[in-house]
Amino acid sequence: MYIIDVYSCYAIQDRLVISNMSIKIRILAALLTSFCISLVISFVMVLVNFGFGPTFLSAWLKGLIIGFVVSIPLSYFLPQLIQDVLQKAGVK
């Protein structure tokens, strides 16, 4: 018996098959989500810590790049991990 996530895979003759399109969608969604969150959070944190000044733009871009790189794997793997934990816990 399989628990199937209809967005990422489907079952054919008792085999679990991952769709190539769903992997592309997951990767693209992770990249866009990571970029948007990193953009906003880095802007707010640099603004709070440094304020608008001569180094604001360089500090913001540095924070954006670091935040984006850190958040990519988190936004790709974390949702599936959370979904698995909730399913094991019996949350429906």
MOTA-V730783 format. One record per backbone hydrogen bond with DSSP energy under -0.5 kcal/mol. CO is the residue of the C=O (numbers start at 0). NH is the residue of the N-H. Records with the same first field share a line. If there is no record, write none. Layout:
CO: NH + NH
//
This chain:
1: 3
2: 4
3: 5
4: 7 + 8
7: 18
9: 16
11: 14
14: 11 + 16
16: 9 + 18
18: 22
19: 23
20: 24
21: 25
22: 26
23: 27
24: 28
25: 29
26: 30
27: 31
28: 32
29: 33
30: 34
31: 35
32: 36
33: 37
34: 38
35: 39
36: 40
37: 41
38: 42
39: 43
40: 44
41: 45
42: 46
43: 47
44: 48
45: 49 + 50
46: 50
52: 55
54: 58
55: 59
56: 60
57: 61
58: 62
59: 63
60: 64
61: 65
62: 66
63: 67
64: 68
65: 69
66: 70
67: 71
68: 72
69: 73
70: 74
71: 75
72: 76
73: 77
76: 80
77: 81
78: 82
79: 83
80: 84
81: 85
82: 86
83: 87
84: 88
85: 89 + 90
86: 89
//
